C-alpha cells in the first residue's frame, strides 16, 4: 500500500469510530475507555504496517513469546 492508502485507512477508522461511538453513548465510562484504548492500539498497528509492511504481524509476535512455552507443554 502506498502513502495514498494512509488517508483511506484513517477515513475508514473514523467511520467505524463514529458508528461505534453512537452505539456507546449510553455505555458506562469504563467501556468507552476500553474501546478507545483498543482503537488506538489497532490504529497504531495499522499505520505502522502501512509504513513498513515487513514488520511482523501480531500472530508472529505471539509465536515468539509463546513458542517456547508450547514446546515445553508438548513434552
C-alpha positions in Angstrom: 0.0 0.0 0.0 1.3 3.4 -0.9 1.1 6.6 1.1 -2.2 7.2 -0.6 -3.6 4.4 1.5 -3.0 6.1 4.8 -5.8 8.7 4.4 -8.1 6.0 3.2 -7.2 3.9 6.3 -7.8 6.9 8.6 -11.2 7.6 7.0 -12.3 4.0 7.5 -11.1 4.2 11.1 -13.0 7.4 11.6 -16.2 6.0 10.1 -16.1 2.9 12.3 -15.4 5.0 15.4 -18.4 7.3 14.7 -20.7 4.3 14.2 -19.5 2.6 17.4 -19.5 5.8 19.4 -23.2 6.4 18.6 -23.8 2.9 19.9 -21.7 3.5 23.1 -23.4 6.8 24.1 -25.3 5.2 26.9 -22.5 2.8 27.9 -20.5 3.2 31.1 -17.3 5.2 31.1 -15.1 2.2 31.5 -16.4 0.6 28.3 -15.7 3.9 26.4 -12.2 4.0 27.7 -11.6 0.3 26.8 -13.0 0.9 23.3 -10.8 4.0 22.7 -7.7 2.1 24.1 -8.2 -0.8 21.7 -8.9 1.5 18.8 -5.7 3.5 19.5 -3.6 0.3 19.6 -5.2 -1.0 16.3 -4.7 2.3 14.6 -1.0 2.5 15.6 -0.5 -1.1 14.4 -2.3 -0.4 11.1 -0.3 2.8 10.4 3.0 1.2 11.2 2.2 -1.8 8.9 1.3 0.6 6.1 4.6 2.5 6.6 6.7 -0.7 7.0 5.0 -3.8 5.6 7.9 -6.0 6.6 7.0 -5.7 10.3 5.9 -8.9 11.9 2.2 -9.3 12.4 0.5 -10.0 15.8 0.5 -13.8 15.3 4.2 -13.8 14.7 4.9 -11.8 17.8 2.7 -14.1 19.9 4.7 -17.1 18.4 8.0 -15.5 19.5 6.7 -15.1 23.1 4.7 -18.3 23.5 6.6 -20.7 21.1 9.0 -21.9 23.8 6.1 -22.4 26.2 4.3 -24.6 23.6 7.4 -26.8 23.2 7.6 -27.3 27.0 3.9 -28.3 27.1 4.3 -30.8 24.2 6.9 -32.8 26.1 
